Amino acid sequence: MENGRDGPASIDEYIRGFPEEVQAILQEVRATIKKAVPDALETISYRMPAFTKNGILLYFAAFKHHVGLYPTASGIEAFRDEFSGYKSSKGAVQFPMGKSMPLELIARIARHRADENERRSLQKKKAGKGQ
């Protein structure tokens, strides 16, 4: 890695570590999430690109044959029916390389997670005020 650490320091650095065709896919996923939740912040967590807003929204990562999306267990559960054509688990879904990325679905997942985190944040604030 450019920074001499074990992992990338930024999403840009992460993406630069892949071949051009994979970089294009990752940039498309990144742009989709940024458009869906414009005020989300980018970070690297667990050596993967992640977006945060009132906590982690989701992670994404490239692998040899797929792009993994990690919207936490609640994000997977909320969209379980729409993942029937993809390999998925309790906290992840795999979108195969060589097929178009389901960008509209990714955007909806990102917005869902942002809404979920917002509700949780408001609940914590209310509880902190004794209401």
N, C-alpha and C positions, 0 to 999 in steps of 0.2 A: 504494500500500500504506500501511497505517496507520503503519508505522514509518519511512517516508521512505527506505527502502532499495529496492533493485531487486526484492526478492522478499519473500515472507511470512516472518515471524519464527517462526511456530508453525503447527501443523496447524490449530488453531482459526482463525487468521487466513486461512490458505489456503482453508479451507472457506467462510468468510464471503464470499469473493469471488465466489461462484456463486449462481445463482437458488435459491430454496427447494427446489424439487424435486430439483435436483442436490445441494444440501447434504444432503438426507435420504439419498440414495444413498451419498455419501461418508462420512457418519457411520455408515451401516450397514456399509460395508467396513471402516472404522476399528475399529468395535466388534468385528467378526468377527476381525480380526487380533489385537486386544488380548485377546480371550477365548481364542484359540488359543495365544497365547504371552504369558501375563500379565506376565511379567517383562521383556518387550521394552521398549525405550525409544523414545519418539517423537522425531523430529527432522525438520528440513527439510534436504534435500540436493539439489543441482541444481534448486533452486526447487520441489521436489516433497515431499509427505509421505513419510516413510520410517520404517521400524522397524529398530532395531539390537539385536543381542544377539551378542556375540563377533564383531562386524562387521555389515555391512548384511544384513538379511534380505530386504527387498523395498521397493520404492517403489510408489506409486500416484498417479494423476493423472486429472483430468477434462478432457475435450475436448468439442467440440460434439456429436459423435455416439457417443462411447464413453467408458468408463473404462479407462485403461491400467493394467495391472499389470506390474511389472518385477521379477521374482524372480531375476534374473541368469540367465545361460545354463544353469547346472545345474538351476535350478528349472523352466525351460522344458523342458529335455530330460527330466526326471523325469516330467513330466505331458503330454508331447507328444501321446499318444493321446487324452487327454481334451480337448485343444484343437482337435480336428478340426472342430468347428462354429464356431470363432472364427478371426478373423484373428490370426496370430501370426508372430513372427520369432525370431531367435536369442535375444533377451533380453526379449521383451515379448509380451503377449497383450492383445487388445482385447475388452472386453465391451460390447456395444451398449447404448446408452441405450434405454429403452423396453421392454426385456426384463428379467426378474428377474435380479439378480446371482447368480452361482453361489457363494453364500456358503460352502457346505460345501467346495467345491473350493478356494476362497481360503483357508479355514482349514487344509486339508490341506497346501497349498503353504507357508503360513507355518510350520507345524510341521516340515515337511520341511526348510526352510531353516534353522530353529533347530537341528534335529538335526545337519544338515550342518556348520553353524558350530561347534557344540559339539565334534563329532569333530575338526575341524581345530584348534580351540583346544587340545584335549587332546593331539593329536599334536605340536603346537609345544612344549607344556610338557614332554612326554617327551623331545623332541629337545634341548631346552634343558638338561635334567638329564643328558644323555649316555646315555640309555637306549635 
